[in-house]
């Protein structure tokens, strides 16, 4: 009988401890991408990135126009060329195509690096605001609802309004 009483007491204790632990862990969610998009600095950063990207696009457009012109010329005059000239022009076109491909890859990497460089302060500012709101409101975990599919999320746990207020956004 004493053994049964001890088991029942331990079970009741575990139930209360489990409920107590659940009450201590608050989980919130926020659409982090929406926070970043709502920040006024995002427009400035986007404009800077587009201007930077346009410089590469302009160069690639010029390279492509030159390649197209030389390719069309090669197609027209191919029959009248000697084998040596035809081989040289073909190699020249292949070299141009490779340079264009390499330039495009390099440009994509540079634009991505610029996005990361210019976006980091925005990301850090938004992250700090989310962390501050979570700490103020007692949330142990905050999920990014733009990255995670939330099946159930009560309105009370959406931190968007509080974070926007913390950042001074409307």
Residue, then its C-alpha position, 0 to 999 in steps of 0.5 A: x500500500x505504501x508503494x502504491x501511495x508513493x507511485x501515485x504521489x510521484x505521478x501527481x508531482x510529475x504532472x504538476x511539474x510538467x504543467x509548471x514547465x509548460x507555463x514557463x516556456x512561451x513561444x511566439x512567432x513573427x514574419x521576419x521578412x515582413x519586418x525587414x520589408x517594413x523598415x524604411x532602410x530597406x528601400x535605400x538598400x534595394x536601390x543601392x543593390x539595383x544600381x550596383x547590379x545595373x553596372x554588371x547588366x550593362x557590361x553583360x549587355x554590351x558583351x552579348x551585343x558584341x558576341x551576337x554581332x560577331x556570331x552573325x558575321x561569322x555565320x554570314x562569312x563562314x563559307x568564304x573563310x579559309x579553314x585557319x580563319x574559320x577555326x580562329x573565329x570559332x575559337x574567338x567566339x567560344x572564348x567570348x562566350x566563356x568570358x561572358x559566362x565567367x563574368x556573369x558568375x563573378x557578377x552574381x557573386x559580387x551582387x550577393x556579397x553586396x546584398x549581404x554587406x548592405x543587408x546585415x545592419x538591417x538584419x541585425x537591427x531587426x534581430x535586436x528588436x525581436x530579441x528585446x520584445x521577446x525578453x520584455x514579454x517573456x518569450x523563450x522561443x520566437x519562430x520565424x513564420x516566413x521560414x516555418x509553416x505554422x499550423x497553429x499560431x494564436x494571435x496573442x503570440x504574434x510579435x509583429x506589432x510589438x517589434x514594429x513598435x520597438x523599431x518605430x514602424x507603422 
